[in-house]
Amino acid sequence: GFRQRCPACLRGSQDLGADAVALEAKQAQEDGFAGYIVTAHLAVEAQAVLLRQIRGAVGDDFYLRLDGNQGYTVTEAIRIGRVLEEIDAFCFDRPRPDGDLVGAKAVADAIDTPVTVTASTPIEAAQPFAVEATDHLRTGTPWGGGITDAIKIVRCAEAFGALCHLHGVGAADGFAHVHVLGAVKNTPFFEATGTGVQCPSPIIRNPVRVDNGTVEMPSGPGLGIDLDWDALERETTEVMENS
């Protein structure tokens, strides 16, 4: 293991108005989070106003990231990227659709803010770096494989001297990502929703939580999940037995 605790950033809400997003980012800062991920996807001019508003609310010493959600044209992404440079954003996630390395390279070449592309398999991890289409990688469980594949993708980014972000809380109500974070050093944050996992499973006694802006690596056997067997019985709708 590399660490026992990891800083957490808050993955923002998508369905809030601009003022509410700025307030959510400010509240995340007051709650001890190390940063905030803007997920609200607006038209270019409105997005620029929102980004400046958030930076004004949280000040200079707070990590901000924008998840482009694969939704911008190259021209739009570059315009947004200029604003991200202005507010000293940490990175620009997925400005272009997954697989568009040509477009991603055009954006990465045009702006100073690091650009992130998604790697779903270890084979995909090296390609964006080989053609200089990205600065960071982005992956996660379960859509990017399990813990083993996530580790391989993160290590590939490390070989290129780059960061690799784990998207969201991930599989097993956050426990899979927390274990990966404990093993690597080039993934800077756990991406929390709410105070950890927004809707943890009712059968888990010890859900992943953010405490003073960090999450702690589980120490129990396996993934470290403490199951509530009584709750599991209550949630069971059918039992299948081998004949």
C-alpha positions in Angstrom: 0.0 0.0 0.0 1.1 3.6 -0.7 -1.2 5.4 1.7 -3.9 4.9 4.4 -5.9 8.1 3.6 -6.6 9.9 0.4 -7.9 13.5 -0.2 -11.5 13.6 -1.5 -13.1 16.0 -4.0 -16.9 16.5 -4.4 -18.5 15.5 -7.7 -21.0 18.3 -8.2 -24.7 18.0 -9.0 -25.8 18.2 -12.7 -29.3 19.5 -12.2 -28.6 22.7 -10.3 -28.8 26.3 -11.5 -25.6 28.4 -11.7 -26.0 30.1 -8.3 -26.7 26.8 -6.6 -23.6 25.2 -8.2 -21.4 28.0 -6.9 -23.0 27.5 -3.4 -22.4 23.7 -3.6 -18.8 24.3 -4.5 -18.4 26.7 -1.6 -20.0 24.3 0.8 -17.7 21.5 -0.4 -14.8 23.7 0.5 -16.2 24.5 3.9 -16.8 20.8 4.5 -13.1 20.1 4.0 -13.1 18.7 0.5 -9.9 19.3 -1.5 -11.7 20.2 -4.7 -14.9 20.3 -6.7 -15.8 18.8 -10.1 -18.2 20.9 -12.1 -20.6 18.6 -13.9 -23.2 21.1 -15.0 -23.0 21.2 -18.8 -24.1 24.6 -20.3 -23.7 26.5 -23.5 -20.2 28.0 -23.8 -20.9 31.6 -22.7 -23.0 30.4 -19.7 -20.4 27.8 -18.8 -17.7 30.5 -18.8 -19.8 32.7 -16.5 -20.4 29.8 -14.1 -16.7 28.8 -14.0 -15.7 32.3 -13.1 -18.5 32.5 -10.5 -17.3 29.3 -8.8 -13.7 30.5 -8.7 -14.8 33.7 -7.2 -16.8 31.9 -4.5 -14.0 29.5 -3.5 -10.9 31.6 -3.9 -7.6 30.6 -5.5 -6.5 27.7 -3.3 -9.1 25.1 -4.2 -9.0 22.5 -6.9 -11.6 22.9 -9.7 -12.2 20.5 -12.5 -14.7 20.6 -15.4 -16.3 17.4 -16.7 -17.0 18.2 -20.3 -19.1 15.0 -20.6 -17.9 14.5 -24.2 -20.2 17.3 -25.2 -18.1 20.1 -26.8 -16.9 20.7 -30.4 -13.2 21.3 -30.7 -13.8 25.0 -31.1 -16.1 25.1 -28.0 -13.7 23.1 -26.0 -10.8 25.4 -26.8 -12.9 28.5 -25.8 -13.9 26.8 -22.5 -10.3 25.8 -22.1 -9.2 29.4 -22.2 -11.5 30.1 -19.3 -10.2 27.1 -17.4 -6.7 28.6 -17.9 -7.9 31.9 -16.5 -9.3 30.4 -13.3 -6.3 28.0 -12.9 -8.4 24.8 -13.2 -6.9 21.5 -12.3 -8.0 19.8 -15.5 -10.6 19.5 -18.2 -12.2 16.0 -18.3 -13.5 14.6 -21.5 -14.0 17.7 -23.7 -14.4 15.4 -26.7 -16.2 12.1 -27.3 -14.3 8.9 -26.2 -12.2 7.6 -29.0 -11.7 11.0 -30.7 -8.0 11.3 -30.2 -7.6 13.7 -33.1 -10.1 16.2 -31.5 -8.6 15.6 -28.1 -5.1 16.4 -29.4 -6.4 19.6 -31.0 -7.8 20.7 -27.7 -4.7 19.6 -25.7 -2.4 21.4 -28.1 -4.4 24.6 -27.9 -4.7 25.0 -24.1 -2.5 24.9 -21.1 -5.0 23.3 -18.7 -4.5 19.5 -18.7 -6.9 17.5 -20.8 -8.3 14.1 -19.8 -9.5 11.2 -22.0 -11.0 8.0 -20.9 -9.3 4.6 -21.0 -11.6 1.6 -20.6 -9.0 -1.1 -21.0 -5.2 -1.4 -20.4 -4.7 -1.6 -24.1 -6.3 1.8 -24.6 -4.3 3.4 -21.9 -1.0 4.1 -23.8 -2.6 5.2 -27.1 -3.6 8.8 -26.1 -0.1 9.4 -24.7 1.6 8.0 -27.8 -0.2 10.5 -30.1 0.0 13.4 -27.5 -3.8 13.6 -27.2 -4.0 13.8 -23.5 -2.3 15.0 -20.3 -4.2 12.8 -17.8 -6.2 9.6 -18.0 -9.6 8.8 -16.6 -10.9 5.3 -15.8 -13.0 3.5 -13.2 -14.8 0.5 -12.1 -16.9 -1.4 -13.2 -17.1 0.0 -16.8 -13.3 0.1 -17.1 -12.9 -3.4 -15.7 -12.2 -4.4 -12.1 -9.5 -3.5 -9.6 -6.8 -5.3 -11.6 -7.5 -3.5 -14.9 -7.8 -0.2 -13.0 -4.4 -0.7 -11.5 -2.9 -1.5 -14.9 -4.4 1.7 -16.4 -3.2 3.8 -13.5 0.3 2.3 -13.8 0.4 3.0 -17.5 -0.4 6.7 -16.8 2.4 6.7 -14.2 4.9 5.3 -16.8 4.2 8.5 -18.8 4.5 10.7 -15.8 0.8 11.4 -15.8 -2.1 11.4 -13.4 -5.1 9.0 -13.7 -8.4 9.9 -12.2 -10.9 7.4 -11.0 -14.4 8.5 -12.1 -17.0 8.6 -9.4 -17.4 6.4 -6.4 -17.0 3.2 -8.5 -18.1 -0.4 -7.9 -19.0 -1.9 -4.6 -20.2 1.4 -3.2 -16.8 3.0 -3.4 -14.8 0.3 -1.8 -13.1 -0.8 -5.1 -11.9 2.7 -5.9 -10.7 3.3 -2.3 -8.5 0.2 -2.5 -7.0 1.3 -5.8 -6.3 4.7 -4.3 -4.5 3.1 -1.4 -2.2 1.3 -3.8 -1.2 4.1 -6.2 0.3 7.6 -5.9 -0.8 9.2 -9.2 -4.5 9.3 -8.5 -5.0 12.5 -6.5 -8.6 12.3 -5.2 -11.5 10.1 -4.3 -14.5 11.5 -6.1 -17.3 11.6 -3.6 -21.0 12.3 -3.8 -22.5 13.9 -0.8 -20.4 12.9 2.2 -19.0 9.8 0.6 -21.4 7.5 -1.4 -24.6 9.3 -1.8 -26.9 6.3 -1.7 -24.9 3.5 0.0 -26.3 0.0 0.0 -28.6 -0.8 2.9 -26.7 -3.9 3.6 -23.3 -2.2 4.3 -22.6 -1.2 7.9 -19.5 0.9 7.2 -20.1 2.9 4.0 -17.3 5.0 2.5 -17.4 8.4 4.2 -15.4 11.5 3.9 -13.9 12.7 7.2 -12.1 16.0 7.3 -11.7 16.0 3.5 -10.2 12.5 3.2 -11.3 8.9 3.0 -9.6 6.1 4.9 -8.5 2.8 3.4 -10.6 -0.1 4.7 -8.6 -2.5 6.9 -11.0 -5.5 7.1 -10.7 -8.7 5.1 -11.4 -8.7 1.4 -12.7 -5.3 0.3 -13.3 -4.4 4.0 -17.1 -4.3 3.7 -18.9 -5.0 6.9 -22.2 -6.6 5.8 -25.4 -6.3 7.8 -26.7 -9.9 7.5 -30.0 -9.0 9.0 -30.5 -6.3 6.5 -29.5 -8.7 3.7 -32.2 -11.1 4.9 -34.8 -8.2 4.8 -33.7 -7.2 1.3 -33.8 -10.8 -0.1 -36.6 -11.5 -2.4 -35.7 -14.9 -3.6 -33.4 -17.8 -2.6 -32.1 -20.2 -5.2 -30.6 -23.5 -4.2 -28.7 -26.1 -6.2 -30.5 -29.4 -6.5 
